[in-house]
Amino acid sequence: LSAGLPETTPGVTIDRQCGSSQQAVHFAAQGVMSGTQDLVVAAGVENMGMVPMGSNVQPALDAGLPLHGTGWSERYGDQEVSQFRGAQLMCERWGLTRADLEEYALESHRRAAAALAAGVFDEQVAPLAGVTRDEGVRPDTSLEQMAGLRPLRAGWALTAAVASQISVGAAALLVASERAVEEHGLTPLARIVQLGLVGDDPVYMLTAPIPATRAALAKAGLAVADIDVFEVNEAFAPVPLAWAKETGADLARTNPNGGAIALGHPLGATGAVLMTKLVYELRRTGGRYGLQTMCEGGGQANVTIIERV
């Protein structure tokens, strides 16, 4: 209603943690594919400046309620389960050093700064309250500056420099049927080829993009080499690095204009942000196929393959 849509337009809120607005795209596409809907706005918004991450859990903890049920405890014990530990476990499993992470993070900032300077994002961004571009990019950062940061815990490879930024943001896409495209005179930018959702080890939490990518490619009858652009959310640097090692994907074609380490990760909005970036990058480069995936709470990952039209 704040966006000015008619009162007859219904809405619903989706919570798949970091993948919420990518899931919104999936639900929108499934509604269109089923023939029950013709025009669906798939959007995400997150104001981490007002609503801190985990704030919905804290009241339960303050009341003395258990974080997990007995079934979970019987299965996974009482070990720490957090995105931070999951990222560190990935470093240990895939042999990623702090230097590896910092070099990746620096490249994320370099790519994002270059994209901003070249105006790559200009037609993707709707100005709001005088803000016309993402504010998290640090063009002047360096490996020396990153090396001076304290690790999250002693002996860990993780620092703030190799993690996604806490951000405020929003994004929206319009998913339409062929009939709606013709009826309203719309110009389609891409078509959805494959939708997928996979669960993986919830203790590692961040590894599901690996099996999700494999499953989606297999179902679509495509290979890694067929994908021109990948968008893999940079929740932490180990996520795309381990994903690339396992899938064989080329990091040169992955997050080509920087990722969440540089541009930020407004949780509920990031899925729609990455899809927007993916569509426009295919248009800009003339590529055919794009693949988007992101790790999510509980050890899940959405994956979407699109084709430029």
N, C-alpha and C positions, 0 to 999 in steps of 0.2 A: 504493500500500500504506500509506503514511503517512496518507492520508486516510481509511483504514478500509474501502476497497472490498474485495470478496472477492478471494482469490487467483486465482480464475478470470477476473477482469477483466483483459484485456490492455491495454497502453499503448504509445504510440509518441511519439517526440520529433520535432517539425517545426521547421525553420529557414527561415523566409522573412523573416529580419531583423525589422524593426519590425512586420511584418504577420503574424507567426507564429501568434498565437492567433486572428486573423481567418481565416487559412487553416485553422486547426483547426476553426473553425465550418463552413467550406466543406466540408472533408473529412467532417465529421460529417453535415452535411446531405446530401451526395452518397451517403454510405453508407446513410442512411435512405431517400432517394429511390430508390436502386437496389433496395431490398428486401432487401439483405444484412445490414442492421443495424436494430435497433429503438430502442435507447436508447444514446446516445453522450454522454459528457462531453467538451465542448470547453473546454480550459483553457489558461491561460498563466501563467508565473511568471518573475520576473526579480529577481535580487538584485545590483543594480549596486554595492552597497556592498562586496560580496565579489569580484565578477567584473567588473572594469572593461571598458568597451566597447573592442573591438579586441584584447582579451587573447589571443584564439585565433590572431590573425595574427602577433603579435609574435615568438613563437619561430621562425617561418619566416623573418621578416626578420632576426632575430639570426643565423640560420644562413646568411644570404647568399642565400636563395632569392628569385627574382623575384616581385613582387606580381602581375604579369599575364603571360599567355602571349604568344607572338609574334603570334597572330591579333589579340588585343586591341591590341597596340602598333601593328600595321600599320593598324588601323582608326581608333584614337583618338590615336595618338602617345604622347608622354611627358608630356602636360599633367597638372596636378593634378586628381585626381578625388576629391572629398570632399563630404560633406553640407554643410560650411560654405561651400565655394566654390559649390556648387549653389544654396544659399540666397541668396548674394550675386548670383549670375548672374540669379536670378529678380527680385531687386530692380531690377537694371539693365534687364532686359527689360520689366518691367511698370511701370517708373517709380515704384517704391515708395521713399519716403524713410525715414530713421530715425524721423522724427516719426510717420509712418504706422504703422510697426511698434510703436512705443512706445504709441501710442494703442490699438492693437489689444490689446497685452499687458495694458495697464491694465484694459481692458474684460474680459479673460479672468479676471483676479483679482477684479474687481468682481462678475462673474456667479457665480463659484465661491464667494465669500464670502457672497453673498446666498443661494445655494442651501444652503450649510452652515447659515446662521442660520435658514433656514426648514425645516430638517430634510428637504430633498429627498432626500438620499442615505441617510437613516437605515435604510430597509428594504432598501437595496441592499448594505449593508456588513456583513460578518461580522467582529466584533471578533477581534483576534489579539494575544496577549501584552499586553493592556491598551490596545492602539491601536484606537480606534473611529472615527477619521475621517482623511482625507488631511491630511498635515501640511505640504504645500508652499504652501498659499494664504497670500498676504500681503495682508490687508485694508487695511493702512495704507500700502501702497506708493503712489507718486505719480509723475507725469511728471518732476517735479524730481529725484527720486531716480534715476530711470532715466537722465536726461540726464547725471548725474554719472559714469556707468560708462564705462570705456574701450571702444572698439570692438575687435572680435576682431583686426582688422588696420587699420592706418592707411588712412583713406579709405573703409572699409567701413561699411555701415549696421548690421551685426550687433553686438549685445552680448549678454551673458548674460541680460538682461532679456527679450529677444524670442525666446529659445530654450526648448525644453522642459527640464524639470528632470530631473536624474539621480535615479532613485527605486528603491525596493524595493516590489514589489507582486505581487499575484496575483488572478486572477479565473477564474470557471468558469461555464459554461452547460450545461444539459441539453437535448439535441436529441432529439426523440422522434417516432416514427411515429404515425399515427392509431390503429393497433392497440394500440400501447403506451400511448397516452393513455387509451384505453378500458379496457384490461386492468388498469392500475395506478391508475385513478381520478385521473389528473392533470388539472390545470387549465391549458390552454395560454395563453400570454401573447401570442404573435405567431407568424405563419407566415412562412417565407422565400419571397419572391416571385422574386428574381433573384440569381444569383451571377455575379461577373465577375472577371477578372484581366487586366491590360493592362501592357505594357512601353512605356517611353518613353525619351527621350534619357538615357543613364546618366551623362553629364557633368553635366547639370542635376540629375539624380538624383531630384528631389522633385516633378516636374511631372506624373507619371502619373495622379494623381487626376483631372486634368482630362479626358483622353480616357476614363478608366475610367468616370467619371460619365456622360459622353455615351453610351458604348456600352451601359451597363446600362439607362439610361432608354429608349433606343431599343429594346432587346431586350424590355423589359417593356411597351412601348407606353405609357409614361408621359412626362410633361413635368416640368420643374423645378417648375412651379407646383403639381403634384400632391403633392409631397413636403412633409410637415408639419414634419419635424425632420431636420436633417442633423448628422451627427457626422463632422468632418473633422479628422484628427489634427494638432495644433499642434506638429509637430516644430520648426518655426520660423514666426514670424508671416507671412513671405511666402507660405507654402504655402496657407493658407485665403484670404488676400487675393487672390492671383493666381487661385486656383480660382474664387472668387466673381466676379471680373471676367470670366473666360472663360465660365463656365456661366450667369451671370445669377442665381445663387442669392442669396437674401436672407440677409445676415449676421445679421439678427435671429432667423432660424430655424436658425442654424448654431452648434453648441456652446452652446446656450442656458444651460447651467449651468457654463460655463467649460470650458477644455480643458487640454492638457498643459503649457502655459506656467504655469498656476496649480496644477493638480492633480498634475502629474508625468507622466513617460513611462517606466515600467518596461518596457523594450522588448518582451520576449516576452509580457507580460501585457496590453499596451494594447489590442490588438484585442478581447479579451474584455471589458475594462473599458468600451470605447466601445459595444459591443453591449449590455451591461447598461444603461448610461445611456440608450441609445436606446430600448430596450424600455420602461423605466420612465417616460421622458418622454412617450412616446406614451400610456401608461396615464394619466399625471397630467393631461395636457392634452386627452385624447380625440381625438388625431390619428389618422389612418388609416395613412399611409405614412411610413416612415423610411428614410434612406439613410446608410450608413456607408462611408467610404473613407479610406485612409491611404497616404502615400508609404513606399517601402521601398527597401532597399539594391539597387543595380543598376538603379535607375530603374523600379521596378515599382509597382503599386498594386492591392490587392484592393478590391472594391466589393460591398456587399451591400444589397439592398433588402428590407425586411420590411413586413408589414402587421399591425397590431394586430387581435386576435381577441377 
